[in-house]
Amino acid sequence: MGIFRIAKAEFIKIFKKPSIYIMALVLLITILFSTTFFKPNKVSNYMVRDLGNTVSEIYTSYHDGDGQDTKANYQNLVYTALGKIEFYQNQNLRNDDITLKMLTLQDAYYLYYDIVQNDKTNTTALQSVKNSFIVALKDLQSSLGNFDHIDGMEYATFDLFTKYTNSSMYQTDMTTMSDFIAKSFMNDISYFNYLQQENFLEKMQTIASNHKNYIGITLSSYLIDYENKYAAFLNNLDQSSSTSTIQNAVINLIDSLRVMQEYYQTLFTTSPLLRDGQTTEKIPLILTTTKSYTAYNELFEEYQQVLSSGDTFEKFTEISATITKNNYHTQIQTIDSDYELVTIDQTQLVSLQEYMQKYVYPHIDAIIDDKTGTIYQMYIENPASSSLTDTQNILTEITKAKSVASNTNDYIQNQLIMMITNGKTDAEINTLYGFDFAQYSLYESQESSTRINYLLTNRKYDFEYDYAFADGQTSGTKTNAYDFVYYALKWSVLLVSIYVIAMASSSIATEQENGTIKLLLVRPYKRFKIITGKFLSIMSFAFIFMLFSLLASFFVGYGLYGLQSQTILTVFNANTAFTISPVGLMLLNFVFSFLEVLIYLCIAVMFATVFKSFASSFSVSLIVFVLLLFSNVLLGSTYVFGVLPFAHFNLYKFFGGVFRAGDVSGINSLFATHLIGVVHIGWAILYNAIIVLITSIITYVVFKHRDF
């Protein structure tokens, strides 16, 4: 009971100070003043509007139009989602087909071998196995040139595949296989002996293995062409050929470099045909770092510029020396191996297809089907109606179709990218070139997927829910009081934290400095009870001021913005979606804001105990607080900040609002919330617990052994 008696006495003592009432006034003024800086972006209205004045006009615009809010567009979004899955499936199927055809060829070869070794006099058997062998070889050859393994996917027109089938290595290997086929006119036994002499099986195994990576084959082909042109340049130079001859060799070399560079750049800009010829969309084909991509392009540009500077024999000699000195040739030779081919496990792709079959197709069909869909049913029931009820009802159904289609495409995109980048950290992903990888966050992608998954699996829609409170962004289509409370509490945390620092210094350090602490020490209270009682008294006022801020900001927000809001769909720790009332989420944010203040209080009490003077403890505590505050501004978007313990005092950020942030420039940047993907809520709680534990241990140990 001694702790609470001390806390009560300290509470009464602090309560009598005028600073308490001044603080309340400052908080109120600050909340009113913060309305000046509260200018959040509004969530775009998701509802479909302005398609017509009657049910018939709306249906016609939706069904036959060519805009965004049309049946064709919604279908295309679903087709695109499926196409993204099937693009990677198609690559897997092609590789599986090559593997199967190679195994079949290998079996045919060994069967041929067995007959030659053990039954060579059986001409009928020899002819049969030879014919089977030729068929298997032709099948493998056909597989290498085939990229269309899924109905509706016309990859024969895919630009990168066309470049592959026109590449020198592809043509050479096709010629090799054709030559083996052409020699089949030979005697059955002689033909097999010829195959053995030419190391046929080893060659075919190498070809089959290499051609599974059609990107690598194409790059290597361009590299072979370049090396031939480079050798021709050096050869002409060594033989002291005429200047015009060397110049032509250089022109050819420049052209080979240009073609290779264009192909390399195309790998990161191509939008492959995804589904039924209806739409294309950029998805990753290969991965490389931005550093590598930039380095190769700079190398190409610099190399070509150096080559273009020659016009005399002496100049070309200097160019050769420059190439050697700057290592251009060696660097170019690494381009066909300095990348990662994108592949996704077939089981995962099938799982995504099954997801669409279970949750997407039946849902979207129930809305847009021309016989049984709800949109069609509303149209045939009363097409001429222009009543607000009827027109809004059909627009709502169209909005549902929009929600399902766009969410499906986004969900599949997120899932595929997470599969592609599996095993990589955010820092590693952000070094990748293209596809917005520089700003990519696995945590954000997972959070978005979880939210969308909730909507799709529960047949819910975006417009039915608001979003979690976020910096510089409203939770709904209109600014409401809860959004302002979220913003105002950030100001309150700032002021109340400074208040608890001052109160801790005053209650503990000042009493040590003046010696009045001895009045408590002479009483029969253990020292840990004294320091705990003081902590609880300051904590009580911190809670009162935070509660005052909550109520004051709510009434100010209510007066200015009203309570236009609905149930919020949010995501906890990126993997658990749940619905909550705005009041519930507001109170949750309040609790976390108060806990943030308590961590600053623990730090302040520690310094107030360590230092015996008010000036020292207050100054050090305030400096630490300011440094932590500004580190949020200066380091908030870096990975260094993400792993620092003090970066995670407020746990609200793990409830789905961080990645919706709007404008947080100017003074609002002081309160910007950052969430780096390397940390989840478990780590954040551990960090905070360690800070509280360390500061508490230091506080109690120092106070216990302090000689007053």
C-alpha positions in Angstrom: 0.0 0.0 0.0 3.0 2.3 0.5 3.4 2.8 -3.2 -0.1 4.1 -3.7 0.1 6.4 -0.7 3.2 7.9 -2.1 1.6 8.1 -5.5 -1.5 9.8 -4.0 0.7 12.3 -2.1 2.7 13.1 -5.1 -0.4 13.4 -7.2 -1.9 16.0 -4.8 1.4 17.9 -4.7 1.6 18.1 -8.5 -2.1 18.9 -8.7 -1.6 22.0 -6.7 0.9 23.4 -9.1 -0.3 26.1 -11.6 1.7 24.4 -14.4 -1.0 21.7 -14.5 -3.7 24.1 -15.6 -1.3 25.9 -17.9 -0.6 22.6 -19.6 -4.3 21.9 -20.1 -4.7 25.3 -21.7 -1.6 24.7 -23.9 -3.0 21.4 -25.0 -6.4 22.9 -25.9 -4.8 25.8 -27.8 -2.5 23.4 -29.7 -5.4 21.2 -30.7 -7.3 24.2 -32.0 -4.1 25.5 -33.7 -3.4 22.1 -35.3 -6.5 22.5 -37.5 -4.4 24.9 -39.5 -2.1 22.1 -40.5 -4.7 19.4 -40.8 -5.3 19.1 -44.6 -5.5 15.4 -45.4 -6.1 14.0 -48.8 -9.5 12.5 -49.3 -10.0 8.9 -50.3 -11.3 8.7 -53.9 -14.9 7.8 -54.2 -15.0 4.1 -55.3 -18.6 4.2 -56.4 -19.4 4.1 -60.1 -21.5 7.2 -61.1 -22.6 9.2 -64.2 -23.3 6.3 -66.5 -26.8 7.6 -67.4 -30.1 8.9 -66.1 -32.2 5.7 -66.5 -31.6 2.1 -65.7 -31.4 1.4 -69.5 -28.9 4.1 -70.1 -26.7 2.9 -67.3 -26.9 -0.7 -68.4 -26.0 0.2 -72.0 -23.1 2.3 -70.9 -21.8 -0.5 -68.7 -22.5 -3.3 -71.2 -21.5 -1.8 -74.5 -19.3 1.2 -73.6 -15.5 1.4 -73.9 -14.7 3.3 -70.7 -13.3 2.2 -67.4 -16.6 1.3 -65.8 -17.7 -1.3 -68.4 -18.2 -5.0 -68.5 -15.4 -5.5 -71.0 -13.0 -3.7 -68.7 -13.9 -5.7 -65.7 -13.6 -8.9 -67.6 -10.2 -7.8 -68.9 -9.0 -7.2 -65.4 -9.9 -10.7 -64.4 -8.4 -12.0 -67.7 -5.2 -10.1 -66.9 -5.0 -11.6 -63.4 -5.3 -15.1 -64.9 -2.9 -14.2 -67.7 -0.2 -13.2 -65.1 -0.5 -16.7 -63.6 -0.5 -18.4 -67.0 2.5 -16.5 -68.2 4.7 -18.1 -65.6 2.8 -21.4 -66.0 3.6 -21.3 -69.7 7.3 -21.0 -69.0 7.1 -24.0 -66.6 5.0 -26.0 -69.1 7.6 -25.3 -71.8 10.4 -26.4 -69.6 8.5 -29.5 -68.6 7.8 -30.3 -72.2 11.4 -30.0 -73.1 12.4 -32.2 -70.2 9.8 -34.8 -71.1 10.8 -34.8 -74.8 14.5 -35.1 -73.8 13.7 -38.1 -71.6 11.7 -39.7 -74.4 14.6 -39.1 -76.8 17.0 -40.6 -74.3 14.9 -43.7 -73.9 14.7 -44.0 -77.7 18.4 -43.7 -77.9 19.1 -46.4 -75.3 16.6 -48.7 -76.9 18.3 -48.1 -80.2 21.6 -48.9 -78.5 20.3 -52.1 -77.0 19.1 -53.4 -80.3 22.4 -52.5 -82.0 24.3 -54.3 -79.3 22.2 -57.4 -78.8 19.9 -57.9 -81.8 21.6 -56.2 -84.8 20.5 -58.9 -87.2 16.8 -58.1 -86.5 16.4 -55.5 -89.3 12.7 -55.0 -88.5 13.5 -54.1 -84.9 16.4 -51.9 -86.0 14.2 -50.0 -88.4 11.4 -49.6 -85.8 13.6 -48.2 -83.1 15.4 -46.0 -85.5 12.1 -44.5 -86.7 11.0 -44.0 -83.1 14.3 -42.3 -82.4 13.9 -39.9 -85.3 10.3 -39.1 -84.2 11.6 -38.3 -80.7 14.4 -36.1 -82.0 11.9 -34.2 -84.2 9.6 -33.8 -81.2 12.4 -32.3 -79.1 13.3 -30.0 -81.9 9.7 -28.9 -82.2 9.5 -28.3 -78.4 12.4 -25.9 -78.4 10.6 -23.7 -80.9 7.2 -23.9 -79.2 6.1 -21.4 -76.6 2.3 -21.8 -76.8 1.3 -24.3 -74.1 -1.9 -22.7 -72.8 -5.0 -22.2 -74.8 -5.7 -18.5 -75.6 -2.0 -17.6 -75.0 -0.4 -16.6 -78.3 3.2 -16.5 -77.4 4.4 -17.1 -80.9 4.0 -13.3 -81.4 5.7 -12.5 -78.1 8.6 -10.2 -79.1 11.2 -11.8 -76.8 10.4 -15.3 -78.0 10.6 -14.1 -81.6 14.1 -12.8 -80.9 15.0 -16.1 -79.3 13.9 -18.2 -82.3 15.8 -15.8 -84.6 18.9 -15.9 -82.5 22.2 -17.5 -83.8 22.4 -20.1 -81.0 18.9 -21.2 -81.6 19.5 -21.4 -85.3 22.8 -23.2 -84.8 21.2 -25.8 -82.5 18.3 -26.3 -84.8 20.8 -26.9 -87.6 22.6 -29.4 -85.5 19.5 -31.3 -84.8 18.4 -31.1 -88.5 21.8 -32.5 -89.5 21.3 -35.5 -87.3 17.9 -36.0 -88.8 19.2 -35.6 -92.3 21.8 -38.3 -91.7 19.1 -40.9 -91.0 19.3 -42.2 -94.6 22.4 -44.1 -93.5 22.4 -47.8 -92.7 20.7 -48.4 -89.3 23.8 -49.6 -87.6 26.1 -47.1 -89.3 23.7 -44.3 -88.3 23.9 -45.3 -84.7 27.7 -45.5 -84.8 27.7 -42.0 -86.3 25.5 -40.7 -83.5 28.0 -42.2 -80.9 31.0 -40.7 -82.7 29.3 -37.3 -82.6 28.5 -37.5 -78.9 24.8 -37.1 -79.8 23.3 -37.7 -76.4 25.6 -35.3 -74.6 24.9 -32.6 -77.3 21.2 -33.0 -77.0 21.3 -32.9 -73.2 23.3 -29.7 -73.3 20.9 -28.2 -75.9 17.8 -29.2 -74.0 19.2 -27.8 -70.7 20.4 -24.5 -72.3 17.2 -23.7 -74.2 15.0 -23.8 -71.1 16.4 -20.3 -70.5 15.5 -18.7 -73.7 16.6 -15.3 -72.3 20.1 -16.7 -71.7 20.2 -18.2 -75.2 19.3 -14.9 -76.8 21.8 -12.9 -74.8 24.5 -15.4 -75.5 23.7 -15.2 -79.2 24.2 -11.5 -79.2 27.3 -11.9 -77.2 28.7 -14.4 -79.7 28.0 -11.9 -82.5 29.7 -9.2 -80.6 32.8 -11.3 -79.9 33.1 -12.2 -83.6 32.9 -8.5 -84.5 35.4 -7.7 -81.8 37.8 -10.4 -83.1 37.4 -9.0 -86.6 38.3 -5.5 -85.4 41.4 -6.8 -83.6 42.4 -9.0 -86.5 42.2 -6.1 -89.0 44.2 -4.0 -86.6 46.9 -6.6 -86.2 47.2 -7.0 -89.9 47.4 -3.3 -90.4 44.5 -3.3 -92.8 43.3 -0.2 -94.5 41.6 2.5 -92.4 38.4 2.0 -94.3 38.4 -1.8 -93.6 39.1 -1.2 -89.9 36.4 1.5 -89.8 33.8 -1.0 -91.3 34.8 -3.5 -88.6 34.3 -0.9 -86.0 30.9 0.1 -87.4 29.9 -3.6 -87.3 31.1 -3.8 -83.7 29.1 -0.7 -82.7 26.0 -2.2 -84.3 26.4 -5.5 -82.4 26.7 -3.5 -79.1 23.6 -1.4 -80.0 21.5 -4.5 -80.7 22.6 -6.2 -77.5 21.9 -3.1 -75.5 18.4 -2.7 -77.0 17.6 -6.3 -76.2 18.9 -6.0 -72.7 16.7 -2.9 -72.1 13.7 -4.7 -73.7 13.9 -7.4 -71.0 12.8 -4.8 -68.5 10.2 -2.9 -70.5 8.3 -5.6 -72.5 4.7 -6.1 -71.7 3.9 -9.6 -72.7 0.5 -10.7 -74.2 -1.3 -12.0 -71.2 -4.7 -13.4 -72.1 -6.8 -13.8 -75.3 -5.1 -10.9 -77.0 -7.2 -8.5 -75.0 -4.7 -6.9 -72.7 -1.0 -6.6 -72.0 0.7 -5.7 -68.7 4.3 -5.5 -67.5 5.4 -8.3 -65.3 9.0 -9.3 -64.3 10.9 -11.6 -66.7 14.3 -11.3 -65.3 15.7 -9.7 -62.1 18.9 -7.7 -61.8 20.1 -4.9 -59.6 19.6 -1.3 -60.5 23.4 -0.9 -60.1 24.1 -3.7 -62.6 21.5 -2.4 -65.1 22.8 1.1 -64.9 26.4 -0.1 -65.1 25.8 -2.1 -68.3 24.0 0.7 -70.0 26.7 3.2 -69.1 29.2 0.6 -70.3 27.4 0.3 -73.6 27.2 4.0 -74.1 30.8 4.7 -73.1 32.1 1.7 -75.2 30.2 2.9 -78.3 31.3 6.4 -77.8 35.0 5.3 -77.6 34.6 3.2 -80.7 33.0 6.1 -82.6 36.0 8.4 -82.0 38.3 6.6 -84.5 39.1 7.9 -88.0 42.7 7.0 -88.5 44.8 3.9 -87.9 46.5 5.5 -85.0 43.2 6.4 -83.4 42.0 2.8 -83.8 45.1 1.6 -82.1 44.4 4.0 -79.2 40.8 2.7 -79.1 42.1 -0.9 -78.7 44.3 0.2 -75.9 41.4 2.1 -74.2 39.2 -1.0 -74.4 41.9 -3.1 -72.7 42.6 -0.4 -70.1 38.9 0.1 -69.2 38.1 -3.6 -69.3 35.2 -3.0 -71.6 35.5 -6.4 -73.4 35.6 -8.4 -70.2 32.7 -6.6 -68.6 30.5 -7.1 -71.7 31.1 -10.8 -71.5 29.4 -11.1 -68.1 26.0 -9.8 -69.3 24.6 -13.2 -70.2 25.0 -14.5 -66.6 24.5 -11.3 -64.5 20.7 -11.7 -64.0 18.2 -14.0 -62.4 15.5 -15.7 -64.5 12.1 -15.3 -62.9 10.5 -18.6 -62.1 7.6 -19.5 -59.8 6.8 -23.0 -58.5 4.0 -24.6 -60.4 2.2 -25.7 -57.3 1.9 -22.1 -56.2 0.6 -21.0 -59.6 -2.0 -23.8 -59.5 -3.0 -22.7 -56.0 -3.7 -19.2 -57.3 -5.8 -20.6 -60.2 -7.8 -22.6 -57.7 -8.3 -19.4 -55.6 -9.8 -17.6 -58.6 -12.0 -20.6 -59.4 -13.3 -20.7 -55.9 -13.7 -17.0 -55.0 -13.5 -14.9 -58.2 -15.3 -16.6 -61.1 -18.6 -17.5 -59.3 -18.6 -14.1 -57.6 -18.0 -12.0 -60.7 -20.4 -14.1 -62.8 -23.2 -13.7 -60.2 -22.9 -10.0 -60.9 -22.2 -9.5 -64.6 -23.6 -12.6 -66.3 -26.0 -11.7 -69.1 -28.6 -14.2 -68.1 -28.4 -14.6 -64.3 -26.3 -11.7 -63.1 -27.7 -9.1 -60.8 -26.9 -6.3 -63.1 -28.9 -7.9 -66.0 -31.8 -8.8 -63.7 -32.1 -5.1 -62.5 -32.1 -4.0 -66.2 -34.8 -6.3 -67.4 -37.0 -5.7 -64.4 -37.5 -2.0 -65.0 -35.3 -0.6 -67.8 -37.1 2.7 -68.2 -36.9 3.7 -64.6 -35.2 6.9 -63.6 -36.0 6.7 -59.9 -33.1 7.4 -57.6 -33.6 4.1 -55.9 -33.4 2.0 -59.1 -30.5 3.9 -60.7 -28.5 3.8 -57.5 -29.2 0.1 -57.1 -27.9 -0.8 -60.5 -24.9 1.5 -60.0 -24.1 -0.3 -56.8 -24.1 -3.6 -58.5 -21.7 -2.2 -61.2 -19.5 -0.9 -58.4 -19.4 -4.4 -56.9 -18.2 -5.8 -60.2 -15.5 -3.1 -60.3 -14.4 -4.0 -56.8 -14.2 -7.7 -57.5 -12.3 -7.2 -60.8 -9.8 -4.7 -59.7 -9.2 -6.4 -56.4 -8.6 -9.7 -58.2 -6.0 -8.2 -60.4 -4.2 -6.5 -57.5 -4.3 -9.6 -55.3 -2.8 -11.8 -58.0 -0.2 -9.2 -58.7 0.8 -9.0 -55.1 0.9 -12.7 -54.6 3.1 -13.3 -57.7 5.6 -10.6 -56.7 5.8 -12.0 -53.2 6.5 -15.4 -54.8 9.1 -14.0 -57.1 10.9 -12.1 -54.3 10.6 -14.9 -51.8 13.7 -15.1 -49.6 14.8 -11.5 -50.3 14.7 -8.7 -47.8 13.1 -5.4 -48.6 16.6 -3.9 -48.9 17.5 -6.5 -51.5 14.2 -6.1 -53.4 14.7 -2.3 -53.5 18.0 -2.7 -55.2 16.3 -4.5 -58.2 15.7 -2.6 -61.4 12.3 -2.0 -62.8 8.7 -2.9 -61.8 8.7 -0.2 -59.1 11.0 -2.4 -57.0 12.8 0.7 -55.7 9.7 1.6 -53.6 8.5 -1.9 -53.0 7.7 -3.3 -49.5 6.9 -6.9 -48.8 5.1 -5.8 -45.6 2.9 -3.4 -47.6 2.2 -6.1 -50.3 1.3 -8.6 -47.7 -0.9 -6.1 -45.9 -2.7 -5.2 -49.2 -3.1 -8.9 -50.1 -4.6 -9.7 -46.6 -7.2 -6.9 -47.0 -8.2 -7.9 -50.5 -8.4 -11.5 -49.5 -10.8 -10.6 -46.8 -13.0 -8.9 -49.3 -12.9 -11.6 -52.0 -13.4 -14.6 -49.7 -16.2 -12.9 -47.8 -17.9 -11.4 -50.9 -17.5 -7.9 -49.6 -16.6 -4.7 -51.4 -14.3 -1.7 -51.0 -17.1 0.8 -50.8 -18.6 -1.0 -47.8 -15.7 -0.1 -45.5 -13.4 2.8 -44.6 -9.7 2.5 -44.2 -7.6 2.7 -41.0 -6.6 6.2 -39.9 -3.4 7.3 -41.6 -1.1 10.3 -41.8 -2.3 12.9 -44.3 -5.1 10.8 -45.5 -8.8 10.5 -44.6 -10.2 7.1 -43.6 -13.2 7.6 -45.9 -14.4 9.8 -48.8 -15.0 12.7 -46.4 -12.9 14.1 -43.6 -14.4 13.2 -40.2 -13.8 13.8 -36.5 -12.0 10.5 -36.0 -9.4 11.5 -38.7 -8.8 14.7 -36.8 -8.5 12.9 -33.4 -5.8 10.7 -35.0 -3.9 13.8 -36.1 -4.4 15.8 -33.0 -3.2 13.0 -30.7 0.2 13.2 -32.4 0.5 16.8 -31.2 -0.7 15.7 -27.8 2.0 12.9 -27.6 4.6 15.6 -28.4 3.4 18.0 -25.7 2.6 15.5 -23.0 6.0 13.8 -23.5 7.7 17.1 -22.9 5.4 17.6 -19.9 6.4 14.2 -18.3 10.0 15.0 -18.9 9.6 18.2 -17.0 7.6 16.6 -14.2 10.0 13.7 -13.8 12.9 16.2 -13.5 11.0 18.3 -11.1 9.6 15.5 -8.9 12.8 13.5 -8.7 15.9 15.4 -9.7 14.9 18.6 -8.0 14.1 16.9 -4.8 17.5 15.3 -4.9 19.1 18.6 -5.7 17.2 20.4 -2.8 17.5 17.5 -0.4 13.8 17.3 0.2 13.9 13.6 -0.9 15.2 12.9 2.6 11.8 13.6 4.0 10.5 10.5 2.2 13.5 8.4 3.0 13.1 8.8 6.7 9.7 7.2 6.5 9.3 3.4 6.6 9.1 3.1 2.8 11.6 1.1 0.7 13.3 3.1 -2.0 11.7 1.2 -4.9 8.3 2.1 -3.5 9.2 5.8 -3.5 10.4 5.9 -7.1 7.5 3.7 -8.2 5.0 6.0 -6.5 6.5 9.1 -8.2 6.3 7.3 -11.5 2.7 6.4 -11.0 1.7 10.0 -10.0 3.3 11.4 -13.2 1.8 8.6 -15.2 -1.7 9.5 -13.8 -1.3 13.1 -15.1 0.0 11.9 -18.4 -3.2 9.7 -18.8 -5.4 12.6 -17.7 -3.8 14.9 -20.3 -4.0 12.3 -23.0 -7.7 11.7 -22.2 -8.3 15.4 -22.1 -6.7 15.7 -25.6 -8.8 12.8 -26.9 -12.1 14.4 -25.8 -11.1 17.9 -26.8 -9.9 16.9 -30.2 -13.1 14.8 -30.7 -15.4 17.7 -30.0 -13.3 20.1 -32.1 -13.3 17.5 -34.9 -17.0 16.9 -34.5 -17.7 20.6 -34.8 -15.6 21.1 -37.9 -16.0 17.8 -39.8 -18.9 15.8 -38.3 -19.0 12.0 -38.0 -19.3 10.8 -41.6 -17.8 7.4 -41.3 -18.6 3.7 -41.5 -17.1 0.4 -40.3 -13.3 0.2 -40.8 -11.6 -2.8 -42.5 -8.0 -2.9 -41.3 -5.1 -5.3 -41.1 -3.1 -6.3 -38.1 0.6 -7.0 -38.6 0.1 -7.5 -42.3 -1.6 -10.9 -42.0 -4.9 -10.6 -40.1 -7.8 -8.6 -41.5 -10.6 -7.6 -39.2 -13.4 -5.0 -39.0 -13.8 -2.5 -36.3 -15.8 0.6 -35.5 -14.1 4.0 -35.9 -14.6 4.5 -32.2 -12.9 1.2 -31.4 -10.0 2.0 -33.6 -9.8 5.5 -32.2 -9.6 4.1 -28.7 -7.0 1.6 -29.8 -4.9 4.4 -31.2 -5.4 6.3 -27.9 -4.0 3.4 -25.9 -1.0 3.1 -28.1 -0.4 6.8 -28.0 -0.5 6.7 -24.2 1.9 3.8 -24.1 4.3 5.8 -26.3 4.2 8.6 -23.7 4.9 6.0 -21.0 8.1 4.9 -22.7 9.3 8.5 -22.8 8.4 8.8 -19.1 10.5 5.7 -18.3 13.5 7.4 -20.1 12.8 10.7 -18.3 12.6 9.0 -14.8 15.9 7.3 -15.5 17.7 10.5 -16.3 16.0 12.3 -13.4 17.3 9.6 -11.1 20.8 9.5 -12.6 21.3 13.3 -12.5 20.8 15.2 -9.3 19.8 18.5 -10.8 16.7 19.6 -12.6 18.7 21.4 -15.3 20.8 18.4 -16.1 18.1 15.8 -16.1 15.6 17.9 -18.0 18.2 19.0 -20.6 19.5 15.5 -21.3 16.0 14.0 -21.5 14.8 16.8 -23.8 17.8 16.4 -26.0 17.2 12.7 -26.3 13.6 13.3 -27.1 14.4 15.9 -29.8 17.0 13.6 -31.3 14.5 10.8 -31.5 11.9 13.1 -32.9 14.1 14.4 -35.7 15.6 11.0 -36.4 12.1 10.2 -37.5 12.3 13.0 -40.1 15.9 12.4 -41.2 16.1 8.6 -41.1 12.4 7.5 -41.2 12.5 6.0 -44.7 15.9 4.2 -44.2 16.5 0.6 -43.2 18.8 1.8 -40.4 15.8 3.5 -38.8 13.8 0.3 -39.2 16.0 -1.8 -36.9 16.5 0.9 -34.3 14.5 0.1 -31.1 13.2 3.7 -30.6 11.6 3.6 -34.0 8.7 1.6 -32.8 7.3 3.3 -29.7 3.8 3.6 -31.1 2.4 0.2 -32.1 -0.6 1.6 -33.9 1.3 1.6 -37.1 0.9 -2.2 -37.3 -2.9 -1.7 -37.8 -3.0 -0.9 -41.5 -2.6 2.8 -42.0 1.1 3.4 -42.6 1.2 2.7 -46.4 -1.8 4.9 -47.0 0.0 8.1 -46.0 -0.9 11.3 -47.8 0.9 14.6 -47.6 3.2 14.6 -44.5 5.5 17.5 -45.6 6.4 20.5 -43.5 5.7 20.4 -39.8 3.6 17.3 -40.3 6.8 15.4 -41.1 7.6 15.4 -37.4 4.7 13.0 -36.9 5.1 10.8 -40.0 4.8 7.1 -39.2 7.3 4.8 -40.8 7.2 1.0 -41.1 10.1 -0.8 -42.5 9.4 -4.3 -43.6 12.3 -5.8 -41.5 10.3 -5.3 -38.4 6.9 -6.7 -37.3 4.9 -6.1 -34.2 6.6 -8.9 -32.3 10.0 -7.3 -32.7 8.5 -3.8 -31.9 7.1 -5.1 -28.6 10.4 -6.8 -27.8 12.3 -3.6 -28.5 10.0 -1.5 -26.3 10.0 -4.1 -23.5 13.8 -4.0 -23.5 13.9 -0.2 -23.3 11.5 -0.2 -20.4 13.4 -3.0 -18.7 16.8 -1.3 -19.1 15.6 2.1 -18.0 13.7 0.6 -15.0 16.8 -1.4 -13.9 19.0 1.7 -14.1 16.4 3.8 -12.3 16.0 1.3 -9.4 19.6 0.4 -9.1 20.8 4.0 -9.1 18.1 5.2 -6.7 18.7 2.3 -4.3 22.4 3.0 -4.0 22.3 6.8 -4.1 23.8 8.5 -1.1 21.6 11.3 -0.2 
